[in-house]
Amino acid sequence: MNQAAKAINIPLLQRETTSNGYEQEFKEAVKSLIPKGVEGMIFGDVYLQEHRDWVDRVCKELGIEAIQPLWGRNPEKILLEFIDAGF
């Protein structure tokens, strides 16, 4: 298990993907979680609009919420907060 997930005691799903089939493989992985009660996903994007647009579109297609709490925040402040939190 990833050390960060282990440190905060949350399950972690990791799947190998290919560059050509990434979107479909991503959707399949997420679809497998929906019956387990997953209603949204959290993303750590800060400023890449193209990725935000992709996340919003894909999550909408899957019927889940895209949660992006770091969007538009100062990356340096995020990093300092992360360090101050002990990571």
N, C-alpha and C positions, 0 to 999 in steps of 0.2 A: 504494500500500500504506500502511496506517496506520503512522504513525511509531513507535508502541510495538512493533508486530509486526516492523517492519523493524529496530528497534534490537536485538531479541533473536533475529532471524533465524528467525521462524516464519511459515508461510503463514497468510493471513487470508482467511476466506470471509465475504463480506458479501452479503446478499440484502435486497431491498426487500420489505416486508410491508405488509399492510393490517391495520387494527385488528380488523375483523370476521373475517378469516381467519387471524389470527396463528398460532394453535396448529397448524393444518394446514400452513401455509407453513413454520413452524419445523420441524415433523416431516419435511417433504419435503426441506428443506435438510440436516438431519442424516442422513436415510436415504441421501442421495447420498454421504455421507462413510464410511458403514459399510463398503462394499466396498473402500475405500482403506485399511482397517485401523483406523479410529477405533473405540475400545472404550469411551470415556468422554468427558465434557465437564466443563470446569472453569467454575464460576460464582463470581461475586464477591459474592454476597449475604452480608450481615452480620447482619440481624435481622428481615427481613420473613417471618414464618412462612408466610403465604399463598403467597408466591413460592417458598419452599423446598418446600412441599407440592406445588406445581405442577411444579417441576423434578424432584422425586423421582418423581412419577407419570408424567410424560412420558418421562423417561429409562427408567423401568422398562418402559413400553409399547414403547419402541424397542429394548430389550435392551442398553442401554449403562449405564455407571456414571455417576452424578452425583457430582462431586467438588466439595466446597464448603469449601476450606481456611480461609476467613475467617469462617465461621459462628461467631457468638457472641463474636468478638473485639471489642475496644474500637476504634470507628471512628477516634478521634483517634490512637491508637497506630499504626493501619494507615497513616493519612495521613503521619505523621511518618516511618515506616519508608520509605514510598514516596519522600518528599522526600530522605531521607538516602541512598537508593540512587541518586540523581542524576536522577530523573525530574521 
